[in-house]
């Protein structure tokens, strides 16, 4: 095994100094590396994708079916939903509340033009 591969796998999940330098990171950036952060972001993206699917306006039958599945998943207190929220490090009850609010306004994230002062989250 060459030096680069052994550094990558023997570091216990932390970026080795040589790899960090070759990637352009400074030492202070690698010292703050959190191996769990990426996993949390992945599961948060699952919830975000479900909201995006729920907002879909496609007329295709597959997209409409995915939209309905996403809405059911976002509003149902399923074991799967709670599991994803926990992996995302989010309170599932809070996420359910925010999902209801987002879906009630058709998942609009920004105020309409001319209503910049009335954004609700």
C-alpha positions in Angstrom: 0.0 0.0 0.0 1.4 3.4 -0.9 1.8 6.2 1.6 -1.2 8.2 0.4 -3.6 5.3 0.8 -2.3 4.3 4.2 -2.6 7.9 5.5 -6.2 8.0 4.3 -7.4 4.9 6.0 -5.2 4.8 9.1 -6.3 8.3 10.3 -9.4 7.0 12.1 -11.8 9.2 10.2 -9.6 12.4 10.5 -8.0 13.9 7.4 -4.3 13.3 7.5 -2.0 16.4 7.4 -0.6 15.4 3.9 -4.1 15.0 2.4 -5.3 18.2 4.0 -2.4 20.2 2.5 -2.8 18.6 -0.9 -6.5 19.5 -0.8 -5.7 23.1 0.1 -7.0 23.1 3.7 -5.2 24.9 6.4 -4.3 23.1 9.7 -7.1 25.0 11.6 -9.7 23.7 9.1 -8.7 20.1 9.6 -8.6 20.4 13.4 -12.3 21.3 13.4 -13.3 18.2 11.3 -16.5 16.6 12.6 -17.0 13.2 11.0 -20.7 13.2 12.1 -21.6 16.5 10.5 -21.8 15.0 7.0 -24.1 12.3 8.2 -26.4 14.8 9.8 -26.4 16.9 6.6 -27.3 13.8 4.6 -30.4 13.0 6.7 -31.4 16.7 6.8 -31.2 16.6 3.0 -33.6 13.6 3.0 -36.2 15.8 4.8 -35.5 18.7 2.4 -35.9 16.4 -0.6 -39.3 15.2 0.7 -40.4 18.8 1.0 -39.2 19.5 -2.5 -41.1 16.4 -3.8 -44.2 17.6 -1.9 -43.9 21.0 -3.7 -43.6 19.3 -7.2 -46.1 20.6 -9.8 -45.3 18.1 -12.5 -48.3 16.5 -14.3 -46.5 13.2 -14.8 -48.2 10.4 -12.9 -44.9 9.2 -11.3 -44.2 12.7 -10.0 -47.7 13.0 -8.7 -47.4 9.7 -6.9 -44.0 10.7 -5.4 -45.6 14.0 -4.3 -48.4 12.2 -2.4 -45.9 9.8 -0.8 -43.7 12.7 0.3 -46.7 14.5 1.8 -47.9 11.4 3.7 -44.3 10.8 5.0 -43.9 14.5 6.0 -47.1 14.5 8.0 -47.3 11.0 9.4 -45.8 10.1 12.8 -44.1 7.0 11.4 -41.2 5.2 12.9 -39.2 5.9 9.7 -39.8 9.6 9.9 -38.7 9.7 13.6 -35.7 7.6 12.7 -34.6 10.1 10.0 -35.2 13.1 12.2 -33.1 11.5 15.0 -30.3 10.8 12.5 -30.5 14.4 11.3 -30.3 15.5 14.9 -33.7 17.2 14.7 -36.7 17.1 17.0 -39.3 15.1 15.1 -42.2 16.9 16.7 -40.8 20.3 15.8 -40.1 19.0 12.2 -43.7 17.7 11.9 -45.0 21.1 13.1 -42.8 23.0 10.5 -43.8 20.5 7.8 -47.5 21.3 8.4 -46.7 25.0 8.2 -44.6 24.7 5.1 -47.2 22.5 3.3 -50.0 24.8 4.3 -48.3 27.6 2.3 -47.4 25.2 -0.5 -43.7 25.0 0.6 -43.0 28.6 -0.4 -39.7 29.6 1.1 -39.7 33.2 0.1 -42.2 36.0 0.2 -43.9 37.1 -3.0 -42.5 40.2 -4.7 -43.5 43.3 -2.8 -44.0 41.4 0.4 -40.4 41.3 1.6 -41.3 42.2 5.1 -43.9 39.5 5.6 -41.8 36.3 5.4 -43.1 33.6 7.7 -41.0 30.6 8.7 
